[in-house]
Amino acid sequence: MAGSSHVKPGKSGSIKVRVDFGSLIGRIVKLVDVFSNDPERPKVTLTLVGNN
């Protein structure tokens, strides 16, 4: 678990994600899974896309 911040129902929060592309070249796609206690969506996958 990366953090222990609590977000109340109906409110919003932010997630900081740092991606190290290192020596990768071209189109890069990374996935970040975000887990919560929301019974309807316990996991959301964020797709990060970039060009290096």
PAFIKOL-425940 format. One record per residue (C-alpha): x, y, z. Coordinates in Angstrom, 1 decimal. Each point is the difference from the previous one (the first is absolute). Layout:
BEGIN
       x       y       z
       X       Y       Z
...
***
This chain:
BEGIN
       x       y       z
     0.0     0.0     0.0
     1.6     3.2    -1.2
    -1.9     2.4     2.2
    -2.5     0.1     2.8
    -2.0     3.2    -0.9
    -3.7    -0.3     0.4
    -2.5     1.6    -2.4
    -3.5     0.4     1.2
    -2.9    -1.1    -2.2
    -0.9     2.6    -2.6
     3.4     1.8     0.4
     3.1    -0.2    -2.2
     3.7    -0.5     0.6
     3.2    -0.2    -2.0
     2.5    -2.7    -0.7
     3.6     0.8    -0.9
     1.6    -2.4    -2.5
     3.6     0.1    -1.1
     1.2    -2.0    -3.0
     3.6    -0.5    -0.7
     0.4    -0.5    -3.7
     3.7    -0.6     0.3
     1.5    -0.8    -3.4
    -3.4    -1.0    -1.6
    -0.7     1.6    -3.3
    -3.2     0.4    -1.9
    -3.6    -0.4     1.1
    -0.2    -1.2     3.6
    -3.1    -1.3     1.8
    -0.1    -0.6     3.7
    -2.9    -1.2     2.2
    -0.8     1.1     3.5
    -2.5    -2.0     2.1
    -1.8     2.1     2.7
    -1.8    -2.0     2.7
    -2.8     1.3     2.2
    -2.8    -1.3     2.3
    -2.7     1.1    -2.6
    -2.1    -3.1    -0.4
    -1.0     0.9    -3.6
     3.6     0.7    -1.1
     2.6    -1.5     2.4
     2.7     0.4    -2.7
     0.5     2.6    -2.7
     2.8    -0.3    -2.5
     1.5     3.3    -1.3
     1.8    -0.1    -3.3
     3.0     2.4    -0.4
     1.2     0.5    -3.6
     3.0     2.1    -1.1
     2.7     0.3    -2.6
     3.6     0.2     0.9
***
